[in-house]
Amino acid sequence: MIKILDVQPTAAVPGGHLFIRWASRELQPFGRPQVRLGGVLAHLVAVSRDLIVAQVPPEAAIGEMTLSLDGQESPSVDIEIASVLAANLHPVANPAVDAVGNVYSTLSGRRGEKVPNSVFKIDPQGNVQPFVADLVNPTGIAFNTRGEMFISSRHDENIYKISRYGEKTTYCKGMGVATGIAFDREDNLYVGDRSGNIFKIDRKREIFVFATLEPSVAAYHLAFDDRQNLYVTGPTTSSHDHVYRISTNGTVSTFFTGLGRPQGLAFDRDGNLFVAASLGGRRGIVRITEQGNAGIAVAGNNLVGLAFGPDHDLFLAGNDSIFRLSCEWAGRRLP
């Protein structure tokens, strides 16, 4: 008798690593176990008598996992596997989701590279179309409470306002290496300057330095909780990076420590924080509770951001793709 005892995590992007606790009635099995997802054979990264590390194969579309050994097969276990929603992109931060479920992602390009279309719109049916042109190195995307889109450019230090037709106008200038952006409930805009500043831009477009952090080697990523505390990640050269929490008066504290290269982040409806990062050598989406307990929620390599959509959809940004995952967590309701 062979049996799957536990799988962590129970959701993954193709290429992600699943940690499988298993047992066999045979004390010394004669062969090497095999793991299949939806009938597709998975590559085994490591195998011991009680633990298997399996890589989700790119061809796997159905997450019915089975384990076989010496002619025996285990009962199946369900795993949620993300599907590719759009490819040939270059997101460098969170995707963004509007009120009707359209997903927006950048094709950011190398520093200073100008591409014909730099932001794409993906409708709920998965149709992809160019949305914004002539914007060099778009980085962060955010909507205010009125559903208006704003995009930062790490190339020219500007924040742009985007019309419903994809036309851009300059909203503010001089934001340094402008990366992550987020709005609070009053539609004040916050901008992460990679050199160390978090700027606040009020509705009159007056600019303040809201907080100062350690410079990041990549980008700052921003998200607000329901109490209007601002959470910030910014990977450094350390392998033990922080998630910072900034209060409404600009006081900086450390919410969590111990992530490797933390990037995009978002809150679910229950106040849990999800971060694209590694934890304990495992990469994917890390879920951190309000009490500071952390674990890998979604296995996946090279993830840079995420956004919750309607109907328990979670959209994940990889180096060149956007994935859609049907998940147990619900995003916060849009205003």
N, C-alpha and C positions, 0 to 999 in steps of 0.2 A: 504494500500500500504506500503510495506517495501522496503527499499533501502539501498545499501551500498554506502556511500558517498566517502570514502577514505580508503585505506589500506597502512600501513607503517610497514616495507618495502614491496616491491612487489617481493621479492625473499627470499627463506628460505631453511634451512636444516631441515629435519625431527626433531621434538623436539623444533624448534625455535618458538618464540612468535611473532604473528602478531597483530598489533594494528588497530582495525577496527572502523572507525567512521560510524555510521548508523543512520537511521531515520525511524520512523513509523508514519503513519497517526493517529494511535491510541495514544492518550496522555498517557493512562495507559494500556499498553498491559497486557493481562490476563495470558500469559505463559512466559516461559523462551525461548529465541531465541536459534536456533541451527545453527551451522556453519558446512558446509561440503566442503571438498576439494576433487574434483574428485569423489564425492559421498560418501566419507568416513567421518564419524562424527568426529569432532575435540573436544578435551577437552577445556572447557572454563575456563580460569584462573580467569577472572574477568568480570563482566557485570554491566554496568550502562545504563541510559536512552539514552546516546549518544556514549558510547565507549564500545567495547568488546575486551578483550585480549584473543586470541585463540592460542592454541598450535598445531603446525602442526603434524598430526598423523603419526607414522612410516609407515603405510600402504599406505599413500597418494603418488601416482605417477604422477597424473595429477593435475595441479594447477588451476582447474576451481572452483572458490569459489562461493558458494551461501549461503544466509542467509534466514532462514525460521522462521515464528512466527505466531501462531494462524491460521494455515492453509494457510498462504500466503508465497510465495517464491520470493526472490529478483532476478533481472537480475544477471547473473554471471559476475564475475570479474576474470581476468587472473592473476595468481601468478606463478612465476617460482619456482619449487621445485627441489632441488638437489637430485640426485640418488647416491646410494652407488656404487663406482667404484671398491673398494677393501676393505676387512675387515680383522680382525685378525692381524693388524699391531700395531705399537706404534710410530707414528711420534711425535717429540717434537719440531719441527720447520717447516719451509716451505717445501712442496714437491718441486721437481725440474722437469722441462720439457725440453727435448732435442729438437733439430732442427726438428725432424720428428714426434714429438708429443708423444713420450714415457714419462711416468710419473715415477718418482723414489721416494720411500718413505722408511723410516727407520722402523725397528722393534728394537727400542733402548733398551728397557728393563730397569730394575731397576739398580741403580748405581752399577757397578762392575759385573753385570750379563752377562754371555757369552751365546749367543743363536746360534744355528747352522747356521742360515742365518740372517744377520742383515740389509741388504738393498734389496728391491724388485723392480723389473721393471714391469710396467703395460703398455701394448701396447695399441694403439688407439682402439682396439676391446674389451679391458677390460680383456685380458688374463694376469694373474699374474704369474711371475716366479722369483725364487731366483736369485739375481745378485751378491751380495758380501757376503762372509762368513768370519768368524774369525776376526771380527772387533767389539770390545767391546764398547757399548754405542755410536754408531754413532749419530751425532747431526745435524750439518748443512751440506747441500749439495749445491754445486755451480758449474757452468760451466764457463770456460774462453772463450775468443773469438774464440778459435780454436775448441771448443766443447769438451774439455777435462774435466772430472769430478774430483772434489775434495771433500773430506769429512772430517769433524772435529770429534774428539773423546773427549768428556768431561771426559773420564776415564783416558787416558794416556797422555794427553796434546799434542797430535800429530795431524798433518794434513796429510791426505793420498791422493795420486793421484791414480785414478782408471782407468785401461785400459778399452777398449771397450769390453773386455771379463770378466770384473769384478775382475781382479787381482789387488791387492793393493801394492803400494810401499810407503815408508815414504817420504813425501815431506819436512816437517820441524818438529822440536821438540820444547818442552818447551814453549807451548802456554798457560800455565796455565789451567784453566777450560775452554777449547776451546769450544765455542758454535756456534753462528752465523758466517757465512763467506760470502764474496761477492768480486767480481772482478770489478775493474774500467776498463776504455776503453783501458788502456795500459797493462792490465793483471797483475797489482799489486794486490796481494791478501790481504784482510783485515780480521782480525780475532777478534771476541769479546771474551775476557777473562772475565768470570763472576766476577772476583774479582775487576775489574775496568778498565783494559787496553783495548784499541783498538790497535792491532798490524797491521803494514803494512809490507808486505813481497814483495820485488821487484822481478823482473824476474831473478836476480842473487841469489835469496834466502837470501839476506841481510835483517835483521829484524830491524824494528824501532818501538818505541812507538809513535803511531800517535796521540792519544788523551787519556785522562783519564776521566772517569765518575764515578758516584756513583755506588758502587757494586750492583749487582742484586741478588735477592733471587732465581732466576730461570735460566735465560739465556739472553744473548744479541742476538738481531736479527738485521740484516743489510740489507740495500738496497740503491742503487744509483739512483739519478734522472738524467735527461738528461744533467744537467749542472755539473755533477760529484760531487755534494754534497752528502755526506754519511749520511743517516738517520738511527737512532739507537733507538730501544726500549729495555728496560730492566726492567721488573716488580720489584718493591720494596714492602715494607710493606704498602706503601701508597695506598689509593684508588683514588688518583688524580695524576697519573703518567704522565710523559712527553714523547713526541717524540723529540729526539735531532737531530739537523742538524749540521754536521761537514763540514766546508768548505775544499777546496782543500789544504789549508795550515794548517789544523788541528785546526782551531778555532771552539769552541763549542758554540752553541746557542740553545735556546729552540724554536722548530717549533710549537708545540702544547702541551697544558696542559689540563688534565681533563679526561684521560682514566683510566679505571680499568684493571689491569693486561694486559697491551699491550704485544703482542708477535710477530708472524710473520707479515711481511709487504712486499708490492710490489706496483709498479707504473703501471698505465695503460698508454695507448698511448697518452692520453691528459694531462698527468702530475698530475693526481689525485693520492693520496696516499691511499692505502687500508691497514687496520691494523686489525688483530684479537684481539679484545678487547671488553670491555663494555663501554658504553657511557650513562650517565644519568640513570644507572640501567638496561639498555637494552644490552643484549649480542649479539655478532655476528661479522660481518665484518663492520668496521667503514670506511666510505669514507671521506677523508679530501681533500678539494680543495686546489689549490695553494694559495688562499686567506685566508685559515685557517677555512673555513666553514665545519662543520662536521655533519654527520648523519649516521644512521645505513643503510647500503646498503643491507646486507644479514642477516636475523635473524638466530641465531644458538647458541646453548650452547656448551661449551667445545671445541671450535675451537682454534687451536694453530698456524695455518699458512695457506698460500694460494699461488697459482702460476697461472699466466695466461697462457693459451695454445692457439693453433690456433683456428680460426673460432669461436671466442667469447666464448670459453670454459674457465671456472674458476674452478680450482681444489682446494678443501678445505680440510685441514687436521683436523680431530677430534682426540679424544684420542686414538681411535683404528681403524679408518677407513679413507679412502680417498673418497671424494664425487666429483661428476662432476655436474656443474651447467651451463646451457646455459644462457648467460647473455647479457646485452646491452653494456657492456664495452669491449674494445679490449686491449689486451696486447701489449707491445712494440715489434716491429719486432726484431728477433734475428739477430746478426751480420752475 
